[in-house]
Amino acid sequence: MKLEIIISIFAVLVLGSIPYTANGQLSDIADHVVINEIDINPPGDDSKTISEWVEIFNPTNEEVDIGGWQIASTTILKKTFTIADGTIIKSGQFFTYSYQSVWFTDLGERVELRDASGNVIDETPTITDLHNDFTSWQRLYDGFGTNSPDDWKFVTSTAGSTNGKIIIGEDGDTSVSISVSSDKTNYLFDETATISGTVSKQIFQEKPFFHQQTVDIVVSGPNYYKTISLYPNMFLEYDTSLKLQKVLGVSGGIYVVSVSYGDVNIETQFSVSDEIFDIQQIEQAALTITTDKESYLPGETATIFAETSEIIPFEGLKFQVINPNGIKIYEGTLFPTTTISAVRGGELNANPDAQFSTTIFIDTVSPTYGIYTIIAQYSTQAAISTFEVTEDVKENKMISLSTDKPAYGLGETVIISGRLNNLYIASLDLEILQTGLALSTDPVGSGSLDPVPLGTLKILDAVRLAGDSTFGYEFTIPNNPDRLGDYRVTVSKDIGQETVFFKVVENPEAFVATSVQFSISTNKVVYDVGDRMVVFGNVADQTARSSFEVPVVSISITTEDGRPLEIIGLPEGGKRLSTSGISVGYEFTGIPDSGGNFRVEAPLTASFFPPGTYQVKAIYDNGKLSTSTLFSVVDPLDIGKLFSLQLNKEVFGFGEKVILEGIVPNVSQGVGITITLIKPDGDTDIFGALADNSRFTWDWETPLYEKKSTVYNERVVSLSNYGIYQVVIKSDAVSKTVFFKVSPNPEEDTLEIAPLQVTTEKAIYNAGETLTVLGSAIKRQQGMEGLVVPDRAKIIISSGKFPFEQIFDSSVYLDTGGNFKSSFVLPVTIFKDGNYKVTAIYQEIRAETMFTVNNEYLIGGDAPLTLLLNTDKDEYALGETVHISGRPSKLVYLENIVVTVIHEDELQITCGSFICGRSGSVSSRVAPSQSGSFTFDYEIPISDDAKGKYEIIADTEFGVYSIFFVVTDKLLIVPGEQEPTSLAKRITEKFNRIPDSFVSISVTEKIFDGVEMLPRVLQGSLLTPVRGEEANVNIKISTEDGTCIIGQESDCLVTDSTRGPGAIYKIVEIDGVNYKVRYSGIDARLEKFTILPESSDGNLLDSTWNVEVIKDDQPSRLYYKITYVLPE
């Protein structure tokens, strides 16, 4: 019994160590005779010798009769070689054939292996060989084939012998690592050396027969050579021992232990002697190659540097330079030099004797732009590097000048760069001048003009031009508050000059450049009688005059009713103000500095500035530019007045500061004041302020860019945060409201407050459609105590003709922003052709608007019943949406209508005036309205396959009707949010005809033409070319962590078509983010999917999407594309 137990345990151990081969790797070996290797351009002249050859290989386990088979060229020459009858190729055997001179072409060749019946058994991908050497196209491994161009490699030929066998691990992973060490590094004679190590996994060789791979150890030393083969144990370890006795042939010296396992090799060494001494491990020689710059322009000289860790006597470094078209443009041999010490990226090497260098000229005659490759070979060492040749783009002006940033902080370095276009001189003069210190808003009480600042920064220097006429200059801003302000950089010579400006500010990260040409402000919005007022501003683009005269800013002050302030002036020739004085306007003059800044100051005396509101108006260059601002003067001793509120202006642009100052009478010191900001979309923000001597101040910055919020503008609903903002100020006793406006054109826009507005979503409606009424009102302030019933607006729909008979009415509540909305169905039997009126009533205030109804239904009569089918236009671009609408000619009840959109392509047959079949069609069941009208939207894919003619078929209860439209190759550019200088656009990257079963798609932000763009949409389709195999070929999409998004498994988020009533997407949550997923479903010849964020302004996060094609050996083609948009 005990013996039986021992045997059982032993059997378990033996069986447990037997590995299983990954099925995926076994299926990668072809089950038929293949073209294993081919050289279409061997060394020499192919037209004079028969030197081109093809190697075929039998990866099967049986002999194959290949008599009568053919090896055929399929391009240009189409020469075909026939194998002799009776030729048998055994399992694992190689045959090599040559035919005639110039059997194949060197460019774009594809070779087929056909059986005796002419059937294609195997074929190569489209290959090119322009090297005229011993390199050939060969499969990665003997018989390896997944029907992908990636199955082939272009390396040194191995005609008539193996290309390599597939070595696989237990889990199918081809990566393996090993380690080796000896128990000591130095041994004495008669000791025993133990060599041990580990492997990362067990690997196995499949061909020519299946067996476990051995660990092969070679020990070599002085007149000594020994090989050892062993298997790793169940713990993936191996070890062996070596007796170091002189009688066994061991001599004193250094011994190298080389261990190989599969395709991986590793070495170590030890010493044997009569006494112990240290040895230095030999490092594997390495070669690196680089250039002095990463990119060049035509006409520049590129310097190539190379280094090696081991100099080989009398050996030269061979190098080649290949242009982007694969053409060799330079080659040569270099020998070590000691004249070069460093290159881009730091020190080139620590051994100056191990350096190579040379230079190449970037051709200016028909230059080729793109990535160039440098290939270097030094004995057994090899290295590859690249550089780029870019097009020399010049601005259409004499001198280009720029700084790396528009604003800097104290202590930062300013980098100035530029170029002299279409000309070369040795140097240019450079001037850096601090044109204006940061303006102080504190009154100085020394007159109307700000004192001239002392100690401005000024640098005079010269910049030398490089060979391509570019130049650069750097300087550091002193860390001194006096250096805050505006700066001007000027480069000049007799040929001309160029100027650029930058600013030095306290917080450059928060700096936002303003696009306002002319601005003016006061240091406060509300002044006490007797205060000093400071008026300051900026002229962004000053007018230059040939006389060097500086245009000035004329500043005048008017009262709230527009009456200008006047003083008594003495005219020319007058003697006394009391007798000769005349009334003149109270005006100031501001002189802009070099940065456009100006500043004036004036006292607000009680006799000249009584309490009230005043306007400051500034005019530049005799009316070329003008602007204005408001301020108030109050008497701090007069506390009997009501609320006094003052905004710095009424209309603002993006990124501007709204300043509100007010006086709240009879409020204790430190009492809180509630400030409520109501935005155009109804969103509400609440702020607070503390009263200080009955005064308070509040500021708020307008948005920096346009956001998507619903406001109402005339006949359409637009998406914007432009509009009228309401500010409600409340204390314990009273409240007051002020308004301001955010506009895209604040210089010309005005604030107009209408207590009630009403409009319709469209100006013209068809009978049977839904009328949408939109409106807004200034809400009445209501208390919060007791039962508060919100006010409602009443909407009346009536005839547009006298006596204006009422048809509908409703009452609606206003949202927090004062907006309201209501919808009404326009029955066909009630609303005839004509005009109708909408009346809105709120708090006894009335507002009206008109709309038109178009009714084309036939009521009664003998006319036949037909379907009126329409599209919004006849021709569309890729990516556009086709708006399909229809209705019966008479008022009838329809339960449903089936709308089918068919694309006419090469797989379909055109039968006269319509397209036969339904291949590639999109069908949907549409529910008509009560009047029988319906709409349907079809989105045209952004793909070359989507071009052509389409037919729309509507299947109704009383007949089938169709119309056509055409899709052209013009891609629709969808504009996003506007930037200062250009419209946002989208760019699409496409990847076509991928036969692989697994594709990893990396989705990250990218740079296109220097512009950063973010991924927005991932779309793809899987084509099954063989009809009848649709059910056996399906797609699975998962995230990097293994979450299944689309697939047939039960745990996938989407398992079937997402198309349903009124929806084509399904919302799924991935890593906490909602995505819209569209999927066509299984059992389709063309499976389609789309993944995009649910948010309309969102983007795909940086991620990896794994696409797996679930199939056996069926052919398939995967197409996918990634759409990128500009960041918002």
Protein Blocks (a to p, Z undefined) as FASTA:
>chain_A
ZZmmmmmmmmmmmmmmpccddfklmmmpccbdcdfbdcfbdghjfklpcfbccddddfbf
bdcdfehiacddfehjlpacdddehiacdehiacdddfbehkbcfehpacddddfkopaf
bdcdddddfkopabdcddfbghiaehiaklpccddddehiafbdcdddfkopabdcdddd
dfbfbdcehiacddddddfbdcddfbfbdcddddddddddehiacdddddddfkopacdd
ddddfklopacddddddddehjaccdddddddfbdcddddddddddddddfbfbdcehia
cddddddfbdcehiacddddddfkopafbdcdddddfkbfbdehiafblclklcccdddd
ddfehpaedjddddddehjbccddddddddddddfbfbdcddfbfbdcehiacdddddde
hiacfbdcdddddfbdcddfbdehiajbdcddehiacddddddddfkopacdddddddbf
klgccdddddddfkbccdddddddfblmlpccdfbfbdcddfbfbdcehiacddddddfb
acddfklpacddddddddfkopacddddddehiabfklmgccddddddddddfkopacdd
ddddfklmgcddddddddeehhlaccddddddddfklmkbccddddfbfbdcehiacddd
dddehiaehiacddddddfkopacddddddeehiacddddddfbdcdddddehjbccddf
edcdddddddfkbccdddddddfblmlgccdddfbdcddfbfbdcehiacdddddddddd
ddfehjddddddddddddfbdehiafbdcdddddfkopacddddddfklmccdddddddd
eehiacddddddddfbdeejjbdcddddddfbfbdcehiacddddddfbdcddfbdcddd
ddddfkbccehjacedjehiacddddddfkopacddddddddfklgccdddddddfkbcc
dddddddfbdcdddddddfkbccdddddddehiabfbdcdddddddeehiacddfbdcdd
dddfbghilmmpccddddfkopafbdcbfkbmblbdfbdehiabdcddeehiacddddeb
ehifbdcdddddfblkbccdddddddddddfkbccdddddddddddZZ
